[in-house]
Amino acid sequence: MRTVQTDLAPRAGGHYSQAVVHNGTVYVAGQLPIDPANPKAPPGDAEAQTRQALQNVRHILEAAGSGLDHALQMTVYVSDISHWSEVNRVYAEVMGEHRPARAVVPTRDLHYGYLVEIQAIGALREG
C-alpha cells in the first residue's frame, strides 16, 4: 500500500491522503473544487466547481499512475440536487466516452460552502 501526494491538487486538509494505491487500485479522497495554484480564488458556479474538482481528481489519478480514462467509479456530492443538470453536463464533457460507475449524492452543506465534491476509484495503468 502507498499514499499519493501531488502539488497539482489541493493538499489534504485533515488526517487523510489525497489517494491510496493498493493491489492495482487507486482510491482518491473526496476532492473539493479548490484550485491549488490559487486556493483563495472564488469557487464559481456549479459548472466551474465540477470542472475544478474533476481536474483535481485527474491530477491525483495521474500521479498514482492512472487517469480519468481508468476511473472505475465516482461519487459526486452536490449541495443541492438543483445543480444536477450543470454538474452532469460538465461531467459528460470532461469524461467523454468513458463511463465509470457513478453515484450522485445530494447532501446539505459541503465544507467551506462548496457546491460539489468528487471521490473516485481507479485502476492503475498496466505496464
C-alpha positions in Angstrom: 0.0 0.0 0.0 1.3 3.5 -0.8 -0.1 7.0 -0.5 -0.2 9.6 -3.3 0.6 13.3 -3.0 0.8 15.8 -5.8 1.1 19.6 -5.7 -1.2 19.8 -8.8 -4.2 19.1 -6.4 -5.1 20.7 -3.1 -3.1 19.3 -0.1 -5.1 17.1 2.3 -6.7 19.3 4.8 -7.1 16.7 7.5 -5.8 13.3 8.6 -6.0 11.6 5.2 -4.1 11.2 1.9 -5.0 12.6 -1.5 -5.1 8.9 -2.5 -4.1 5.4 -1.6 -2.9 2.7 -4.0 -3.5 -0.9 -3.1 -3.5 -4.0 -5.3 -3.7 -2.1 -8.6 -6.5 0.2 -7.4 -6.3 3.9 -6.7 -8.7 5.3 -4.0 -9.0 9.1 -4.4 -10.2 11.1 -1.4 -13.1 13.5 -1.9 -11.9 16.5 -3.9 -13.4 19.9 -3.4 -13.1 22.4 -6.2 -10.1 24.2 -4.8 -7.5 25.5 -7.3 -4.2 24.5 -5.7 -2.4 27.4 -7.6 -4.9 29.9 -6.2 -6.7 28.4 -3.2 -8.3 31.6 -2.1 -10.0 32.2 -5.5 -13.8 32.4 -5.6 -15.1 29.0 -6.4 -17.6 30.0 -9.2 -20.8 28.3 -10.1 -21.6 24.5 -10.1 -20.2 24.1 -13.6 -16.9 25.7 -12.7 -16.7 23.8 -9.4 -17.4 20.5 -11.2 -14.6 21.2 -13.7 -12.1 22.1 -11.0 -13.0 19.1 -8.8 -12.6 16.7 -11.8 -9.3 18.3 -12.6 -8.1 17.7 -9.1 -9.2 14.1 -9.3 -7.5 13.7 -12.7 -4.2 15.1 -11.3 -4.3 12.7 -8.4 -5.1 9.7 -10.6 -2.3 10.6 -12.9 0.2 11.0 -10.0 -0.8 7.5 -8.9 -0.2 6.0 -12.4 -3.9 6.0 -13.5 -6.1 8.6 -15.2 -9.7 9.6 -15.8 -9.9 7.0 -18.6 -9.1 4.4 -15.9 -11.7 5.6 -13.4 -13.9 2.7 -12.2 -16.3 4.5 -10.0 -17.0 8.1 -9.0 -19.2 9.6 -6.2 -20.3 13.1 -6.8 -21.7 15.0 -3.8 -23.8 18.1 -4.6 -25.1 20.6 -2.0 -28.4 20.7 -3.8 -29.9 18.4 -6.4 -30.9 21.5 -8.4 -27.2 21.6 -9.5 -27.6 18.2 -11.2 -28.0 19.3 -14.8 -25.0 21.6 -14.7 -22.8 19.0 -12.9 -23.9 16.2 -15.3 -23.2 18.4 -18.4 -19.6 19.2 -17.3 -19.0 15.7 -16.1 -20.1 14.3 -19.5 -17.9 16.8 -21.3 -14.8 16.0 -19.3 -15.3 12.2 -19.2 -16.2 11.9 -22.9 -17.0 8.3 -23.9 -15.6 6.8 -20.7 -18.5 6.0 -18.3 -17.4 4.7 -14.9 -20.0 3.6 -12.4 -21.3 6.7 -10.7 -23.4 7.9 -7.8 -24.7 11.4 -7.3 -25.4 12.1 -3.7 -27.4 15.2 -2.7 -26.2 16.5 0.6 -26.9 19.5 2.7 -23.7 21.5 3.2 -20.2 20.8 1.9 -17.1 22.1 3.6 -16.4 25.9 3.1 -19.8 26.3 1.3 -18.7 24.5 -1.9 -21.4 23.0 -4.1 -19.5 19.9 -5.4 -17.1 17.3 -4.1 -15.9 14.3 -6.1 -14.4 11.0 -4.8 -13.1 8.3 -7.2 -11.7 4.8 -7.5 -9.5 4.0 -10.5 -7.4 1.2 -11.9 -3.6 1.6 -12.4 -2.4 1.6 -16.0 -0.8 -1.6 -16.9 2.9 -1.7 -17.6 
